[in-house]
Amino acid sequence: MNMQKRPQWPPPPEPQHPEGCLVVAVRIPVRIFVFLVVLPVRLLWDAFTAAARFLWRYVLAPVGRAIGRILHALLVVPLIWLYRYLLTPLGHALRRLCAQVLPPAGHALVWFYARVLTPIGHAVVRLLTLVAKAVIWAFGILGTALHRTAHVLLVLPALALWRWILAPAGRVLGIVLRETGEAVGHAWRAAGYVARTVGRVLGTLFRWIFLEPARWVYRTVLTPVGHVVRDLVLHPVAQAARAIGRAVRQARADLRRALFGGPRPPVPVDRREPRGRDTRTLGG
């Protein structure tokens, strides 16, 4: 009995989450826009592919075969002929010549290398080794002398200058700069406190000297005077002005009526409609 479960094919579809109307409303215009953008590109791509296939199949392939035949007739055939009828016989002749001439010359060259060049080379190597050792020894002595001279003339004075002058001066300058910075910071903070205190005092004095008297004058004097002026002067003047305006408009209307007459009554328009009792017209 097969205890293992075979996989189901096709696999069961995955549960899909319900999509909202906003997602669908956004998806459809986006797909339409993308389709309109991609469609010309796809048409151009298909046209280019068809043209490329036509060009390769019916133009470039025959031209390539013709060029291949021409190159074969102009290059390959002459090279084959040259290799077969010229280079091959020449190679056989050179091989026979090398077999008959080069071995004795090679033996002579080996003897010359073993008997003459090797001893000379060993002698030259020994001579160069001695010269190199001498040069290295001379440069070692010169380097040691220069190192000691530079140590005495440059390093020791520089160390003394740093230890006894520059380092103490740097420490003193650092202390001075640190104390100066701390003093400036303290002075800046103290000046800020003083400025804020002076500002508060000046603000208080300005309020007591100007704002409070002005506020008292406004509340005690100007406001009642303004109310009196508004009630006794401005309101009667405004009412008198309105009355004068109405009188002027009425006088102008009377003058116009006296000169040009009253407005004409409206003239009835004949709508050419039946006047029957039960007839339905535009006016009723």
C-alpha positions in Angstrom: 0.0 0.0 0.0 1.4 3.4 -1.1 1.5 5.5 2.1 2.9 8.6 0.3 0.4 11.0 -1.2 1.1 11.9 -4.8 1.0 15.6 -5.5 -2.1 16.8 -7.1 -1.8 18.1 -10.7 -2.6 20.7 -11.5 -2.1 22.2 -8.0 -5.2 23.7 -6.4 -5.6 27.4 -7.0 -4.4 29.7 -4.3 -7.1 31.6 -2.5 -7.4 35.0 -4.0 -8.1 38.0 -1.8 -11.0 40.2 -2.8 -9.8 43.4 -4.5 -11.5 46.7 -3.9 -13.2 48.8 -6.4 -10.4 51.4 -6.2 -7.8 48.8 -7.3 -10.0 47.8 -10.2 -10.7 51.4 -11.1 -6.9 52.2 -11.2 -5.9 48.9 -12.9 -8.2 49.3 -15.9 -7.0 52.9 -17.0 -3.4 51.8 -16.3 -3.7 48.7 -18.5 -5.4 50.7 -21.3 -2.6 53.4 -21.1 0.2 50.7 -21.1 -1.5 48.9 -24.0 -1.7 52.1 -26.1 2.0 52.8 -25.3 3.2 49.2 -25.9 1.1 48.6 -29.1 3.2 50.9 -31.4 6.4 49.5 -30.0 5.2 46.0 -30.6 4.1 46.8 -34.1 7.5 48.4 -34.9 9.3 45.4 -33.3 7.3 42.9 -35.4 8.0 45.0 -38.6 11.7 45.2 -37.8 11.8 41.4 -37.1 10.0 40.6 -40.4 12.3 43.0 -42.3 15.4 41.5 -40.7 14.3 37.9 -41.5 13.6 38.9 -45.1 17.0 40.7 -45.4 18.9 37.7 -44.0 17.0 35.1 -46.0 16.7 36.7 -49.4 19.5 39.3 -49.5 22.4 38.7 -47.1 22.4 34.9 -47.5 22.8 34.9 -51.3 25.3 37.8 -51.1 27.2 35.9 -48.5 27.3 32.7 -50.6 28.5 34.7 -53.6 31.2 36.4 -51.6 32.3 33.0 -50.2 32.5 31.5 -53.6 34.5 34.5 -54.9 36.9 34.4 -51.9 37.3 30.6 -52.3 38.1 31.1 -56.0 40.5 34.0 -55.4 42.2 33.0 -52.1 41.6 29.4 -51.1 42.3 27.8 -54.4 45.6 29.7 -55.0 46.7 29.0 -51.4 46.0 25.3 -51.8 47.9 25.3 -55.1 50.8 27.2 -53.5 50.9 24.8 -50.5 50.7 21.7 -52.6 53.0 22.5 -55.5 55.5 25.0 -53.9 55.6 24.9 -50.1 55.5 21.1 -49.7 58.4 20.4 -52.1 60.4 23.2 -50.5 59.7 21.9 -47.0 60.9 18.4 -48.0 64.1 19.9 -49.5 64.7 21.9 -46.3 64.1 18.8 -44.1 66.7 16.9 -46.1 69.2 19.8 -45.9 68.7 20.0 -42.2 69.2 16.3 -41.7 72.5 16.4 -43.7 74.0 19.7 -42.6 72.6 20.8 -39.2 73.7 17.8 -37.0 77.4 18.4 -37.6 77.0 22.1 -37.0 74.9 21.4 -33.9 77.7 19.1 -32.5 80.3 21.8 -33.2 78.1 24.4 -31.5 77.6 22.2 -28.4 81.4 21.6 -28.2 82.1 25.3 -28.5 79.5 26.1 -25.7 80.8 23.4 -23.4 84.5 24.1 -23.9 84.7 27.9 -24.5 81.5 29.7 -23.5 80.9 27.9 -20.2 84.3 28.7 -18.7 84.1 32.3 -19.9 80.6 32.6 -18.4 81.7 31.2 -15.0 84.6 33.6 -15.0 82.4 36.6 -15.8 79.9 35.5 -13.1 82.6 35.3 -10.5 84.0 38.7 -11.5 80.6 40.3 -11.4 79.9 38.7 -8.0 83.1 40.2 -6.6 82.3 43.6 -8.1 78.8 43.5 -6.7 80.0 42.6 -3.2 82.5 45.4 -3.3 79.9 47.9 -4.4 77.5 46.7 -1.8 80.2 47.0 0.9 81.1 50.5 -0.2 77.4 51.6 -0.3 76.9 50.0 3.2 79.8 52.0 4.6 78.6 55.2 2.8 75.0 54.6 4.0 76.1 54.1 7.6 78.2 57.3 7.5 75.3 59.3 5.9 72.8 57.8 8.5 75.0 58.8 11.4 75.7 62.2 10.0 72.0 62.8 9.4 71.2 61.6 12.9 73.7 63.9 14.4 73.0 67.0 12.2 69.2 66.6 11.8 67.5 64.1 14.1 69.1 65.1 17.3 68.5 68.9 16.8 65.0 68.2 15.7 64.3 66.1 18.8 65.9 68.7 21.1 63.9 71.5 19.4 60.6 69.4 19.8 61.3 68.4 23.3 62.6 71.6 24.8 60.9 74.3 22.7 58.0 73.2 20.5 56.3 70.8 23.0 56.4 73.2 26.0 55.3 76.1 23.7 52.5 73.9 22.3 51.3 72.9 25.8 51.4 76.6 26.9 49.6 77.7 23.8 47.0 74.9 24.3 46.4 76.1 27.9 46.1 79.7 26.8 43.7 78.8 24.0 41.7 76.6 26.3 41.5 79.2 29.0 40.7 81.9 26.5 37.9 79.8 25.0 36.5 79.1 28.4 36.7 82.8 29.3 35.0 83.8 26.1 32.2 81.2 26.7 31.7 82.4 30.3 31.7 86.0 29.2 29.3 85.2 26.3 26.9 83.5 28.7 27.2 86.3 31.3 26.6 88.9 28.6 23.5 87.0 27.6 22.2 87.0 31.1 22.9 90.7 31.4 21.3 91.5 28.1 18.2 89.5 29.0 18.0 91.3 32.4 18.5 94.7 30.8 15.9 93.8 28.1 13.4 92.8 30.8 14.1 96.0 32.7 13.7 98.2 29.6 10.6 96.3 28.6 9.1 96.9 32.1 10.0 100.6 32.0 8.6 100.9 28.5 5.4 99.3 29.6 5.1 101.4 32.7 6.1 104.7 31.0 4.3 104.4 27.6 2.0 101.4 27.3 0.1 101.6 30.6 -0.5 105.4 30.3 -1.6 105.0 26.7 -3.9 102.1 27.6 -5.3 104.2 30.5 -5.9 107.2 28.2 -7.5 105.0 25.6 -9.8 103.3 28.1 -10.6 106.3 30.2 -10.6 109.2 27.8 -10.7 108.2 24.1 -13.3 105.4 24.3 -16.0 107.5 26.1 -15.2 110.5 23.8 -15.5 108.3 20.8 -18.8 106.9 22.0 -20.1 110.4 22.6 -18.9 111.6 19.2 -20.5 108.6 17.5 -23.8 109.0 19.2 -24.1 112.8 19.1 -22.4 113.6 15.8 -21.8 110.7 13.4 -25.2 109.0 13.7 -27.2 112.3 13.2 -24.9 113.3 10.4 -25.4 109.9 8.7 -29.2 110.1 9.1 -29.2 113.6 7.7 -27.1 112.5 4.7 -29.4 109.6 4.0 -32.5 111.9 4.2 -30.8 114.4 1.9 -30.0 111.6 -0.6 -33.5 110.3 -0.6 -34.8 113.9 -1.1 -32.4 114.5 -4.0 -33.4 111.2 -5.7 -37.1 112.1 -5.3 -36.5 115.5 -6.7 -34.6 114.1 -9.7 -37.4 111.6 -10.4 -40.1 114.4 -10.2 -38.0 116.6 -12.5 -37.6 113.8 -15.0 -41.3 113.0 -14.9 -42.2 116.7 -15.3 -39.9 117.1 -18.3 -40.3 113.7 -20.1 -43.5 112.4 -18.7 -44.2 109.1 -17.0 -43.1 105.7 -18.2 -45.0 104.3 -21.2 -47.4 101.4 -20.5 -46.4 98.1 -22.1 -47.9 97.4 -25.5 -49.8 94.1 -25.7 -48.3 91.6 -28.2 -50.6 89.6 -30.5 -49.4 86.0 -30.0 -51.9 84.8 -32.6 -53.4 82.2 -30.3 -57.0 81.2 -30.1 -59.0 82.8 -27.4 -61.3 79.9 -26.7 -62.4 79.2 -23.2 -60.9 75.8 -22.9 -57.9 76.5 -25.3 -54.4 75.9 -23.8 -52.0 78.7 -24.8 -48.5 79.8 -23.9 -49.8 82.2 -21.3 -52.1 79.9 -19.5 
